[in-house]
């Protein structure tokens, strides 16, 4: 039987370590060696575990359990051929040992043959009644293959064997969640809670499922029951705070977040949420205080720096906002939203070259939002780089061909680039999409308001729409 890693070494382990320090050779039962090996492997002391396996097999060369532990270490070290050889020998002696199939499944899994591993575990199920571990392993293999429905069934069986197996319970909910079957998850958890009414984990998960369906009052009730079941459950207080925020009950939300801080060490996430609540309450100084506490607690939490950026941006302190968005970008330069915010700040600071660069980064990182294309094109128009602006709008129209503003923008850019034919075509398309926005064209390009064909196109469109 494996020892708990937190337990003190028992007499057999002390005796074994004493033997290693001397030239004496002590005899141990095979079961003692199993205990010693499990202890070292649980402690992560693989070298000592291997030494115990070696001595154990010297004293008990035919002990199948010791050989299986040797296989376990070989698989861990990716020595698959040697592991398979030992498993072949063991299978010839005892083909009804399910652990042989489990280890073969581990090998197949490490070789990324997850379906093969599942097939091997199914064979193991044919020869054992104690199938809890096998179903758990099968569930994980199905997850590797994104077979969430099958994985869910496996983990449900694990929970049926042991209703205190919270790891499997989490996995069941994860599968429901990935399948977007929130109703199924709610039904399953309510059924589970009828049998285990004081399970804080289940109440917590139920609350999260209610949140996914925007059933905020039901979620609050679930989190309250989680707290009743365990009044030190930080996750329940935190999630309850998030729900209260969504309901606009910011003072109550602050109380929940402050409770998490009083129970355990403060976290940057709790400080951040408290800051957000104070900002929504108009308590700007308090919001600022908690935002700075956020990044003091965890300087690598980019969301903390972004919160400070937004705080100063709203106050129109743009240079400070720029300083803090750069800190966020330094932490996560792959986040397109950070580059987009950087571009917005450079725009109001009239640093159009840097704004252009930031929008380019945002798009290259996958931000294809409508306002990104519009604002980037407008930056390039301010820089009088009409050719680049034209290319940006053309890219935007690939995503939003029915957007009138982009078409108005492009029409004017074609005029700037002396392509009157395409300018007329795009202006007519824009007027068909939304004639009322023709005023936008005249605001963007006032120099063309007296051009006869422009006036005629707008007048004709207005007549047609009345």
N, C-alpha and C positions, 0 to 999 in steps of 0.2 A: 504493500500500500504506500502511495506517495506521501511524503511528509509535507506539512504546510511549511512554506518557506520562512514564515515568521517564527516557527517553533525553534527552541534550542535543540542543538544536536543531541540525539539520544545516546545511550551507552555504546551501541554498536558503532556509531559514527566516531565517537571519541576513541574507541578501541582501534578502529581502522586508521585514524590519523596518527595514533600512537605507533602503530605498526610501521607506517610510512617513514617515521622519524628514526626508526631503529632497523637493525638487521633481522629482527625477530619476524617469524611468520606465524600469524594467528589464523585459526580456522573459524570460518563463519558458515552458518547455514545459507542455502541459496536465497531464502526469504530475507535474511539479513542483508545480503548483497543487493537485493532488489530495493530494499529500504534505503541503503546507503547511496545507490546510484540515483534513485529518484530524488533524494535530498540534494545531491550535487547538481543534477540537471535543473531542478526547480530554482536553485540558487544561481544558475548561469555559470557554474564552475565546470565547464565541459571537460577540461583536461583531467580534473580529479574524477569526474564521472567515467571517463574512458579508462583511467587507471583502475578504478573499482571493477569495471566490466572485465578488463584483462585478467586481474587476479581472481575474480569470481569464476571465470570460465576455466582458469587453470585448476581451481579446486572442484568445480562442478561442470565438466566439459559437456555434459549432455542436458544441461538445464535449458529448456526451451525459452523460459521467460528471460533469462539472461541473454540468450542469443537474440531475442526480439528487441531487447534494449540496445544491443550492439547494432542491430539493423536501424533502429531509430536514430542513433548517432550518425551512422553512415549516410542515411537519407538527409539528415541535417547538413552534412558536409558535401552533399551531391555525389557521393561515391555509390552510384546506382548499381553498377555491375556487381560489386562485392555484396551489396545488400540483396540483390536478386539471387545471387548464388546461395546465400545463407537461407533465404526464404524457400528456395527450391528444395534444399535439404530438409527443412522443417516440414514442408508440405508432404514430402514422401513419408515422413514419420507420423504426421497427424494432419490429415486434410480437413479436419473439423475445427481447427483453431481459427476463429474469426479474426484474430489479431494479424494473422498472416495476410489476409485479404485487405485489412485496413492499411497495413504497411505498403502493400503493393499499390493501393489507391493513392497513398501519399506520394509514392514515386511518380505515378502517372500525373498527379496534380502538379508536382514540381516540374514536370516536363511539358506542362501546359496542355496535357491531354485530359481535360476535365470530364468529357463524356466517358472516356475509358475509366476514369476514377469512379464515376457514378456506377458504371456497369460492375466494377469490382466490388463496390460497397453493396450493391444489390445481391451479389453472390454471398457476401458476408451475412446479409439479412436472412438468407435461407438456412443458416446453420446456428443461429443464436436467438435466444429469447430476450436477452439484455441488449436491446437495440438503440438505447438512448444516444450513445456517442455516435453510432453509425448514422442515425437520422440527422444529427447535428452536422456531421462531416458532409453528408449528402446535400444538406441545405446550403452549405458554403460553396460546394462545387457548382450547384445550380446558380448561385449568385454570380460566380465567375462567368457563367454562360448567359447571364441576364435572363435566366428562366425564373422569373419572379413568382409565377403561380406555383410552380413545382417547389421552389425554395420555401414558399409560405407553408405548403402542406407539411414539409419536413419539420420546420420549426414549430408548427402547431402540435405535431406529435411529440416533440421534445417537451413542450409545456404540459401536455397531457400526462407525460411520465412524471414531471416534477414542476408543479405550479410555482415554485419559488425560483425557477430558472429564468431570471430576469434577462439574461443575455439573449436567450431564445425569444422571450416575449418582445424585447426591443426589435429583434430581427423580423418577427411576425408583423409588427406595426410598420417597420421599414418597407416590407414587401407590399403591404396594403397601400402605403403612401406612394411608392414608386408606380404602382398600378393605378394611382389616382382613384382608388376605391375607398374614399373616406367614409362612406356609409357602411361599407363592410367592416372597416376598422372599428367604427363606433359600435356596431352591433357586437363584434367579437369582444371588445373590451368591456362593454356592459355585461355581457354574458359571463366573462371572467370575474368581474367585480361582484356579481351575485354570489359567487363561491368564495371570493376573497375580498370582502368589503373594506378591509383596512390596508389594502396594497397601495402605497403611495405612488409607486412606479406606474401602475395601471391608471390611476386617477390622472397623473401628470400627462401620460400619453393620450388619454381620452381628451383632456383639455386641449392638447395640441391639435388633435383631429377636429375638434369643434372650431378651433381657430381657423383651420384650413377651409372650413365651410362658412366662415364669418358668422358663426353662431356664438357671439361674444358672451352673452349672458350664461349660456350653458357652459362655456369654457371657464368662466369665472367660478361657477359652482364646482366644476371638476377640480380646479386648482385649490379651491377652499377645502375640499375633501382630502386632497393630497396633503395639505398643510395640517389638517386635523389628524391625519394618519401619522404624520411625522412633522412636528413643528420646527424642525431644523433643516427641512428640505429646501435648499437654496433655489433649485431649478423651478420649483412651484411658485415661490415668491417672485422670481424674476419674470416668469411667463405671465403671472397674474398682473404684474406691473405693465407689461407690454399691452395686455388686453385693456387695462384701465386707460392707458394712453390713447388707444384707438377710440375709446368711448369719451375721450375728452376730460377724463377725471384725473387731471395731472397731479393734484395734491395727494390723492390716494395712491397714485402710481409711485410718487416719490417715497411715500411711506414704505411701500413694498421693497423698493431698491435699497432704501436705508436699512431695512431689516436684514437684507443679505449682507450688508457691510458689518452690521452689529454681530451677526452669527459667525462670520468667518472674516478672513483678511479682505480688505477692500479690493475690488477688481476694477480694471479700467472700463469694462463694459457697463458696470453699474454706475460709475461716475458719468460716463457718456450719456446714459439714459436720463439720469437726474438732470444733467445739463440741458438736454433737449426739452424736458418738462418745464424747467424754469424759463427757458427761452420762449416757449409757447404761452407761459403765464405772464410774459413781459418782464420777468425778473432778469434783466440783462446782466447785471453785475454777478448775480448768483450763477447764471449760465456760464459766464466767462470763467468764474472760479472753478466750476466743476469740469469744464473743458480742459483747463490747464492741469487740473488734477488727473484727468484721463491720460494725457500724454506724459505726465510725470510718472504715473504708475506704470505705463507701458509706452515707452517712446517709439516702439515699432508698430503701434496700432495706427495704421494710416487713417482709419475712420475718425480718430480723434483729431488729427491735423485737419482733415476735411471739415469737421464741425467748426473748428476755429476759423478756417477759411470762410465758410458761409457766414459765420457771425460777423466778421469784419466786412465782408462783401455787402451785407445788408446795411451796415453802418456807413458804406461808401468809403471805407478806409482801404482803398484798393492796393496800395503798396504793401500793407500788412497782409492782406489776403493773398497777394502773390508770394510773399515769403513763406506762408504756411502751406499753400498748395504745392510749392516746390518740395517741401518736406515730405508730403504725401507721395509725390511722384518719385522721390528718391527711394521710398520704401517699396512702392509698387508701380514701376514705370510701365507695366503692361495693362494698366487700367485705363481704358479709353475715356471714361467719364472725368478722370482727373485732368487729362490733357484738354478736354473740352472746357472745363472750368478755367484752366490756365488761359485758353484762347479768349474766353469771355473777359477775363481780367485784363489781358494785354489790349483787347479792343478798347475798353473804356479808358485805358492809359494811353491810347493812340500809338501803341507800339505794334504797328500792323505787320511788320516782318515776323515778329515772334508769334503773333496771333495766327498768321498763315502757317507757320511751322507747327504750332500746337494743334490746329485743326487737321493738318496733314497726318500728324501722329495719331490723332483720335480715329480718323477714318481707316488708317492702315491697321489699327488694332481692332477694327470691327464695329465702330460706331457709325451707323448709317441712318440716324434719326433725321427727320425732315428738316428740323431747324439747324442741324449741323451743316447740311448742304447750303441752305439759304444764307446762314451767317458767314460761312467761309467764302461764298461767292461775293457777298457784300464787302468783306474785307479786301478781297482782291480787286474789286471795283474801286474801292477807296484808294488802293495803290495804283490804280489805272493800269493794272495788268489784265486787260480785258480778255485776252486770249486764254489765260489760265482760268479766269472766272467762268468763261464760256465752257471750258472742259469740265469744271466742277459741277456746273448746273446740268450738263449733259449726263454726267454720272448720277446725279441726284434723280434725274427724270427716269433713269432705268429702274429705280425703286419706287418712284412716285409719279408715274406718267400723267395722272389725273389732277395733279396739283396746279392750280391756276397761277399761284405766285411764282413758282419756278418757271412757268412758261412766259409770264410777263418779264421776269428777270432776263431770260434768254433772248427774248425779242429785242430788248434794249441793248444787250451785249452784241447781238448780231449787227445792230445799227452802228455800235461803236467800232465794230470790226469791218464796217462798210459792206455788209452782206444784206442788202435790202430785201431780196427775194425771201430768204429764210426768216428775216425779221417780220415781214408781213405774215408769213405762214404761222409763225409762233404767236404773234399777236392775235390772229384770228382764232387760234386754238384756245388761247387764254380767255378771250372774250366769250367763247362758247362755253367754257367751263364755269366762269364766274364773271359776268359783265360788270357787276358792282365793284369789283376790285380793280377796274380800269384806273381808278384814282391812284392806286398804288404805282402803276406804270408812270403816271405823270409826276408823282412825287419822286420816284427814283431817277427819272430821266426828264426833268423839266425842260431841257434844251430841245426836246422833240415835240413839245405840246402844240406848236404851231405848224408842224409838218402836216400838209393837207391830207395825205393818205391815212395818217394816224388819226386825225380828227374825223375823217369820213368813216373809218372802221369803227371807232367808238360810238359815233352817232348812229350808224346802222345797227350796231349791237343793241344800243339802248331802245331803238324803235322796235326791234324784233322781240325784246323782252317785255315790252309793255302790252 
